[in-house]
Amino acid sequence: MLKLYYAPGTCALASHIALEEAGADYETERLDFKRNEQNSADYLAINPKGRVPSLVTDRGALTETPAILAFIAQCFPQARLAPLDDAYGFAEVQAFNSYLCATVHVAHAHRVRGYRWATEDSSFTDMKQMVPKTMGGCFALIERDMLRGPWVMGEQYTICDPYLYTIATWLEGDGVDLATLPRVTDHRNRMAERPAVRTALAEQRG
């Protein structure tokens, strides 16, 4: 049995959707960030980073969304969530997810997690003011050069899709004009119709 630790509104949604898409046998545990449960002793024993997602497996706990998504794809090959028989194709999947993790998510975090990089209120203001530009720039690149369509990697739905969808749901809050991103918006709308997405969202909103 796999166990996913998540908090609503976080990137853990991508892993939650992927588990549903894979038909995995799993359970979930919600962490309340307002109560600082991510920094409780019990949770830090699972993930010393104090962040989500964490996926507990029979071999230990995995952290970091790209790693968890790759694990799900490899454990459930019948779901065809990644081109596992194509080394280059799988590397492309990993490259896209790494960009979301290392660049796009970090740009978003400057709006709500400025304390990770600075201590002065003026610095927080500067960071927040830059987010529409930095997130807009990241998604302009995705729109123009990275989203092949109809899914991220083309005709085949992959673990890139729930990850892109998850981060794309933050765009309005980050001040990005969706009218400039018609392909990203179309992808987000089609993702919202998938049963796995609806199931994961229903649980996280419940």
ABEGO torsion letter per residue (X at the ends): XBBBBBBBGBAAAAAAAAAAAAGBBBBBBBBBAAAGAAABAAAAAABAAGBOBBBBBAAEBBBEAAAAAAAAAAABAAAGABBAABAAAAAAAAAAAAAAAAAAAAAAAAAAAAAAABABAAAAAAAAAAAAAAAAAAAAAAAAAABAOABAAEABBBAAAAAAAAAAAAAAAAGBBAAABAAAAAAAAAAAABAAAAAAAAAAAX
